[in-house]
């Protein structure tokens, strides 16, 4: 009996091409990164990643990307719900606009955002004229106080009156590049979500809020977690759109800027120092993705147990 012809090559050739491509694009660069970092030794690596410059930039990057990812979850869910549940004029235009950050060069996005939110820009000037203010936390360290009284907490709040060249501008840039990840992850789930259970719950007298909380949200939770993880990881590694709106300021310096500055110094050992910061970011991204995957599995297991019960 002759074997049935396949459109794609057999397993051996397909697997070989996939492994080769994955090795050249992902595994080899990451291996080179870890090997370069290994030249530092543990003591020097620890001294670099715990220095005040690197630690401040990494804390700010994590905080800003976390705020941007949480904002994207809320706004992305709303946009995905509108696109997936309703039919209205120019829906396709709005759907295409969501993918714009994917195609738009990050440098162009950064220039556009900095122009819009600058003190002389359209939105930045309008917010400045009405006295817009917002607080942002910064870490002072335990040497400035302890946890016994709230006034002695090692976190200091700074009030800003601008968006560009300030922490909120970095959050806006990270939210801009991360929004499509949430929308494109959640929208297909909303489109495939059956309305029969919602209508049954409404027939039994459940309010809209309870229907969303008890029926819709559990179905969307895995997709929301996935979108959150992708947006968070995107924010952690963002550089092009952030550099223009953040400026060269210590209070808005992200980890990617630290890496670039270490390489630009062009002195002996600074390239390896930069790889240490890169490995730290890589480890943080892997840890966050692992945590999100564990939460997704736990949510899926709880949902299946509830359906079986």
N, C-alpha and C positions, 0 to 999 in steps of 0.2 A: 504494500500500500504506500503510495507516494505521500510525502508530507505536504500538508497544505501550505501554499505560498503565503508569505507574510509581506505586508507593505514595508515594515521596518526590518532591519537586520536582526539576526538572532541575538540571544542573550549575551553570548560572549563578547561579540563586537560592540553591542550597545552598552554593556556594562563597562567595557574597557574605555570607550570614548567618554562616558560619563565620569569615570574615576579620573581619567587623564585631565579632562577639563576642570573638574573640581580641584584637583591637585595644583594645577597651574594658576588658577584664579583665586583659590581660597587657602588651601593647605600650605603651599610653599611660602606665600607672603607672611602668613601667620607664624610659620616655623622660623622664618628669618627674623621676624620681630622678637620672638622669644629668645632666639639664640643671641641676638645683639644685646638684649636686656641681660642675659645671663653673664655677659662679660663684666657687668658692674659688680656682681657679688651681692649677697643679701644685705650687708651692712650699708653699702652705698645706696642700694635700691630703696631701703627703708628711709634713709636720710633724705633722699630726693622726694619721695611721695609724701613724706610727713613735714616737709618744709612749709613755712607759712605761705609762700607764694603759690605753690602747687595745691596745698590743702584748701586755701581760700578760693582758688579758681574751680577746683573740683566740687566743693560745697555749693558754690553759686551755680555751677552747671547743673548739678543734680536737682537743686531746688527749683531753678527756672524751668528745666525740662519737665519736672513733676507737675508744676502748676500748669504749664502749657498742655501737657497730656490730659490732665483732669478737665481743663477747659474744653479741650477737643472732644472728650467723651460726651460732655453735656451738649455742646453745640452740634457735634457730629451726629449724635443720636437724633436730635431734632431735625436736622437736614435730611438724614437718611429716612426718617419717618415720613416727612413731607414728600420726598421723591418716590418712596415705595408704596405709599398708601393713597395718594391723591393725584388727580389728573387736572392740570391747569395750563393756561397758555405759557409758552416759553419754558416748559418743564425741561425740554431737551437742552435748551441753552444753559439753564442752571446746572443740569447734570454734566454738561461739558466743562463748565467753569470750575467745577470741583476738581477736575484733573489738571487744571492749569499749573498748580505748584509742581506737578510731576515733570511737565515739559519746560517750564520757565527756568532759565539759569538762575542759580541762587544769588549770584552777584546782582542781577537785574532786580530780583525781588528785594534784596537788601537796599539798593539805591531807591527803589520806589517807596519802600516803607519808611526809610529815613527822611525822604522828601516830604512824605505825607504827615509824619508825626513829629517833625522838627518844630522848634518854637515858632518859626515863621511859616510852617506848613499849614495845610487846610485844616486838618483835625488837631494837630498839635497847638496851633495858634488859637483855635476856638476853645480848646480845653484850658489853655493857659489863661485866657481872658475871663473865664468863669471861676478861676481859682481852684482848679483841679489839684487834689493832693491824694497821696496814698502812702502807706507805710510798707517797708520792706525789712525783713529780719537779717541780721548779720551776726556771725559767731564771734564773740570776744574771747572765749576760752575760760576754763575753770579758774584761772588765776585771778580773774576779775570778780569772782563770786561763786557761790554754791547754789544748792537747790533748796535750802532751808526756807528762804523767803523769796517771794516772787520778784521783789525788787533787786535781788542779788543773782538772778538767773544769768548765765553767761551768754544770753542772747540780747542783742541791742537792736532796737527798732529805729530805722532812719526814715524820715518823711521826705518824699520827693515831690516836686511840682512839675515834672516833665516826663515824657514818654521816651523820646529819643535821647540817647546818651544816658540812659537810666535802666534799672532792672526791668521795668515793665516793657520797654522796647524790645529787650531780649526775649521776653515771654511772647510778645506779639509775633516776632520773627519765627520762633520755634513753633508756635501754634499755626502759623501760615503754612509751613512746610509739612506739618504733621496731620493737619485736618483730613486730607484725602485718605490716609490710612484707616481712620476710624469710619468714615462714610462708606468707603468701598468694602470694608469688612462687615459692616452691620446691614447695609442696604439689601444685599441678596437674602439675608435671613428674614428681614421684614417682608420682602416680596413673597417669600415662600411660606410665611406664617399664615396658618389657617385662621379664619375669622369665626369658625363655628364655636370654638370654646369661648371666645369673647362674647358672642351672642347668647350662648347658654348662660354664662355668668350674669349678663345683663338681664336676662329673663328671670333669673333667681333673685334679682334685686340688688346686685352688687353695683357700687358706684364706679365711675370711670377711673378714679384714682386707685381703687382696690383692684379693679380688673387689670390695670397696668402693672400694679405692684405684685399681684399674686399670679397672674396668667402670662402677661407679655414679658415682663422683665426677666423671669427665670429662663425663658427661651432665648433671650438676647444676651444673657450674661456671658456665655463663652465668647461670643463675637465681640462684645464690648471689651472684655479682658484682652482679647487678641489685638484689637485696634489700639487699646491703651498701651500695650507693650510695644507695638510697632511705632506709635507716635513718640513714646518715651525714648526708645532706642534711637530714633531719628533725631530727636532733640539733643541727645547726649553727644552725637557726632557732628552736629551742624556747625558750619563755619562761615560759608559764603554769605548767607543772608543776615547773619548776626553781626559780622565784623563791621558793617557799615552803620548799623543803628546803635551799636554798643559803644563804638569809639575806643580809643586807647586809654581806658580809665581803669584804675585798680578795682573799683567796686562793681564793674560790669565785665570783668575779664573772664572769659570762659576757658575751659581746659584746652580746647583746640588752639586758642591763641598762645597759650603757654608753650605748646609743642612747637608751633611755628617760630616763636621767638627763640626757643632753645636751639633750633636748627639754624636760624639766621645768625646767631652769634658766631658760628663757624670756628669754634675753638675745639681743641682736643677733648673728647669726652662728651661734648654737648649733644651730639647725635644720639649717643647711648642714653644720655639723660632724658632726651625726648622720648625714646622708646619706652623708658620706665613709666612715664605718664600715659603713654598710649596703652601699655599693658594694664595699667590701673583702670583706665576707661573701658578697655575690653573686658576685664574681669567684672566690672560693675554691670556692664550690659548683659553678660552671660548670667550673672547672678539674678538680675531682674527678670530676664526671660525665663530662667528656670523656675523662679517663684511664681510667675504668671502661669506657666504650664502646669505646675502643681495645683494652683488654685482652679484652673480650668478642669483638670481631672477630678478634683474634689467636687466641683459644682456639677459636672456631668454624672458622677457617681451618685450624688445626692438626688439628682433629678430622676435617674433611673430607678433608684431605690424607692422614691416616692411614687413613681408610676407603677412599680411592681406591687407596692403596698396598697 
